[in-house]
Amino acid sequence: MMELLGAVSVWIMPLLILVIPVIGFVRKVKVYEAFVEGASEGFHTAVRIMPFLVAMMVAVNVFRISGAMDLFVNSIAPLLNYIGVPPELIPLAIMRPLSGTGALGLTTELLNTYGPDSMTGKIASTVLGSTDTTFYILTVYFGAVGIRNPRYSVIVGLLGDLAGFLLSVFICYYFFYG
């Protein structure tokens, strides 16, 4: 079975790259022209959302470098210890909705510091897989289509991230200490 999965994983992308243009050709689609048009639209979208991405990245770095994140974590550490949440995970919980790359970097630091088999490492890995980059998604997709008022999207996204974080902590304690 593993050999079959290995073969499929090696050949799936080349097959897709071959099959998609063949299907387009059979359906009488001008494949090359459609590709160039799509690439052009993608480039224009990337240029249009660039200011939103730069602003978000600057805000994330200012928050972290200024020491505001450390101050916040240190102020709520006693409460977190009381409810069983390792305080060293809070920067990850804050960073994850803002930046996937930043969250991955923080997770790597946690894994290097505490080890992948520590409870902190297990929870950090689970948080990384259970939450999303809410502000990045809203910035890119809302910026791409020109939505100026996100309404409840930010609140719902952040509540989903909070639920993912808290459930990651609970599930890890349940499965590993349960």
Secondary structure, 3 states (H helix, E strand, C coil): CHHHHHHHHHHHHHHHHHHHHHHHHHCCCCHHHHHHHHHHHHHHHHHHHHHHHHHHHHHHHHHHHCCHHHHHHHHHHHHHHHHCCCHHHHHHHHHCCCCHHHHHHHHHHHHHHHCCCCHHHHHHHHHHHHCCCHHHHHHHHHHHHCCCCCCCHHHHHHHHHHHHHHHHHHHHHHHHHC
